[in-house]
Amino acid sequence: MVGDLLERGTARLIAIDGKARRRLLSRVPSLFAGTIPASAYPGAGAIQTVASRTLWVVKDSASPDLVYGILRALFHPANRVLLDAGEPSARSIRLDQAAEGLTAPLHPGAARFYRDMGIRADPAKSR
């Protein structure tokens, strides 16, 4: 885990900011400017960086009903507490943003889930 490596001094966080970040963001539209909050890791301050969406990839042969069911479970309100208590990046997994800025086609089960939830999949939309 990143926190363990930082605590032992075997890793450190390096900022990605300024001109280099702007250039990277202009070249890779699926990335967006982000900040690792100071509260994410003990002893580390806020760090400017780039981020990408959490992307779950499945085989196209996966059952549409299975994919639909997994998404239904992931976004069930009872699981919000688990996402918020997990890794810092899990806190940003939100239904209202899950189908934005897609870099791959949606599986039919995922497309049906988002459609049923009133979420429009938009590969051109990003943070």
C-alpha angles and dihedrals in degrees: 000000000000093000091056092050092049092047092052091047093239092118138029134193117249120201121237104203146122124036094345092055093047090051092048092048092050091052099043110044094185090067125079136189112271143171127218100220120235088241093060096080128019113251095013122107125216111299125203112225145139123266140194132205120266105258124197112200123197134174114266087236092063113117111266089219091053093049090046091050094049091052091046089053094044093052097039108125091237090064095055090087090055093051091047092049095048133073114335091249091056089064090070095056101112130166093223090059101032097100098043124110095007116190096190135036117272119252110245091247091052092046090053092047094052092044090051089050092051092248116142114215107229119179091184095053117089138163 
